[in-house]
Amino acid sequence: MHRIKGRFIAKHGYASNGYIHPLLRKVYQIKQRCYNINASDYKNYGGRGIRMCAEWYFYPEIFIKWALGNGWKKELCIDRINNDGNYTPENCRFITIKKSNKNKRLLSINNTSGYKGVVWHKYHKKWAVFIRINGARKYLGYFKSPRLAALRYDVEAYLLNDGRSMNFIDNHKTRR
């Protein structure tokens, strides 16, 4: 795609006369988050080493054809199966936003315990465990070690059976 006097000229036919196919926009968005250091979400993608495969990067029509043949619908979003993996045909799928939100990194950048749902409580001088259920934060108890607290989190997450990531068990399969 080339920009000439403010207009996009595309040889692949997915952009013309002011219309840009939604999947072509998606390619642009992925490129921004992976390669533009000024993009607001670059730190969560390109800053972590997440890239887009070369064939999709240089030939957006290949991405569009792949997407159309792999379940794309306007109401779905692209999701990386392995959240630490790149945007490649083997690692991507189209799912609902709700399901995509559950496929997030296990730990936030500010996590100090090393476990999901576990925080140090200064007053009690113990590790506190919390889990979110339907947007509400539920307290699960205090523990002497972060590992025990993380195990308590995993028990609750397992019982909820909603596909969320856990500390020691992922999708109800033992981690290696």
Number of C-alpha atoms within 10 A of each C-alpha: 14 10 9 8 6 7 12 16 16 14 11 12 11 18 18 14 8 9 9 14 13 14 21 15 14 16 18 14 13 20 20 18 22 24 17 17 14 10 15 10 14 20 16 14 23 21 15 12 14 20 19 20 13 11 13 18 17 12 13 21 20 14 21 20 11 14 18 12 9 13 11 17 15 8 9 16 16 19 20 20 17 14 16 14 17 20 25 16 16 11 14 18 19 20 17 13 14 10 16 17 11 13 17 17 14 18 16 11 8 7 13 13 17 16 21 25 26 28 20 18 13 9 6 10 11 17 22 23 25 21 18 11 10 7 7 9 11 12 13 16 14 21 20 12 14 23 17 15 25 25 19 21 25 23 13 14 21 18 8 11 11 11 14 18 20 23 19 17 16 15 13 15 8 8 10 5
